[in-house]
Amino acid sequence: MKKQSKAFVLTLASLVLLSMTAMATTGRYDQQIQQTVSHKLHDAKQLQSVNSSVEDGIVILTGTVGLYQEKLDAAKKVKKLANVTGVRNDITVAGETVPDDQLQQKLAKKLAYDRVGYYDNTFNYLALSVKDGVVTLSGDTLWDPPKDSALAIVARTPGVKDVVNDITVLPVSSFDDSIRVRTARAIYRDSVLGRYAIDPVHPIRIVVENGHVTLYGTVESAMDKTIAGIRASSVPGAFSVENKLVVD
């Protein structure tokens, strides 16, 4: 028992010593990191009002920028530097202030026209809300590019103070892919619903996850909504269909 206790004490002491050594090793680069970070930030015109401090290899960024994208860019520049172990981004976006409703309308229009003509356009659904300049993006995308593109659009828009990313990238599934294609054919080949395929900005959006189909978008009448639900429900292999189409 005494041998076990002694071994435990020795192990604990070793861990403490290693931890202290690691902290001391990390901290010794702080001054060098601080100088490099300062040069990097001041070389970029849009980051002139950004300040930094370093503690045990972690860089703390403060100050102001004009766009949310510039806040992200500052952190990216710093993360690439040697001996930097982490970045705490406390930069404030102090650009122009845009009323929430105006900002939401502007972003909704930009996102609607994003990736028009791409294969995945019909199979992605994005929603947004704005509160005090903080934009929350939600929804589902077929893969990363549409999600990344939407986030980039929001980050570069004046008036955006912060971004909450609640977008889900759907799991890769050949089974779901086949349901997507067959559901799109069933809906867009319908004589009543075919006109929605002509409008690339406002298609009936088809989201499929693990065999479950959800329809999003805006249609012109309750009849169109009902027909779309019927057509989607007729697709073999789909486990369920949830019709969330909105009648304008």
Buried (B, 14 or more C-beta within 10 A) or exposed (E): EEEEEEEEEEEEEEEEEEEEEEEEEBEEBBEEBBEBBBEBBEEBEBBEBBBBEBBBBBBBBBBBBBBBBBBBBBBEBBEEBEBBEEBEBEBBBEBEEBEBEEBBEBBEEBBEEBBEEBEEBBBBBBBBBBEEBBBBBBBBBBEEBBBEBBBEBBBBBBBBBBBEEEBEBBEEBEEBEBBBBBBBEBBBEBEBBEEBBEEBEEBBBBBBBEEBBBBBBBBEEEEBBBBBBBBBBEBEEBEEBEBEBEEE
